[in-house]
Amino acid sequence: MGRQPFLSDKFWIKRIVNKAEFQYWPCKDPKILQPAIEICDGKDFLKHYGEFAESLGFQAKYQVFVDSGNWNQYPAKFITLNIDKNGSIAKA
């Protein structure tokens, strides 16, 4: 018997970080990351994103990273952010 179709219970948004805007990377401090994603996408969007995901029993997530032209020599550190129903970073 074949594999059953599977739909993930996560929504993902990808954002590329400008490393020059951070003192260090990877940054996991929600006090720094929260305002950064609010500037990028807006507080209202984050709240709606979190509410929408929760209403469906899904998880709202961001993946943030520094892009690289050469992933073999400079692999980027991915940070996963969980967004709660209030549009806040739940854990980084």
Residue pairs with C-beta under 8 A, 6 or more apart in sequence:
9 57
9 58
9 59
10 58
10 59
10 60
10 61
11 49
11 52
11 53
11 58
11 59
11 60
11 61
12 61
12 62
12 63
13 41
13 49
13 61
13 62
13 63
14 62
14 63
14 64
14 65
15 37
15 40
15 62
15 63
15 64
16 64
16 65
16 66
16 67
17 25
17 36
17 64
17 65
17 66
19 25
19 66
21 36
22 32
25 66
25 77
26 77
26 78
26 79
27 33
27 79
28 79
28 92
29 92
30 88
30 89
30 91
30 92
33 64
33 79
33 81
33 89
33 92
34 88
34 89
37 46
37 62
37 64
37 81
37 89
38 46
41 49
43 87
44 87
45 87
46 83
46 87
46 88
47 85
47 86
47 87
48 87
49 60
49 83
49 87
50 60
50 83
50 84
50 85
50 86
50 87
50 88
51 85
51 87
52 60
53 59
53 60
53 83
53 85
54 60
54 84
54 85
59 82
60 82
60 83
60 84
61 80
61 81
61 82
61 83
62 80
62 81
62 83
63 78
63 79
63 80
63 81
64 78
64 79
64 81
65 76
65 77
65 78
65 79
66 76
66 77
67 76
68 74
68 75
68 76
79 92
80 92
81 89
81 90
81 91
81 92
82 89
82 90
82 91
82 92
83 89
83 90
84 90
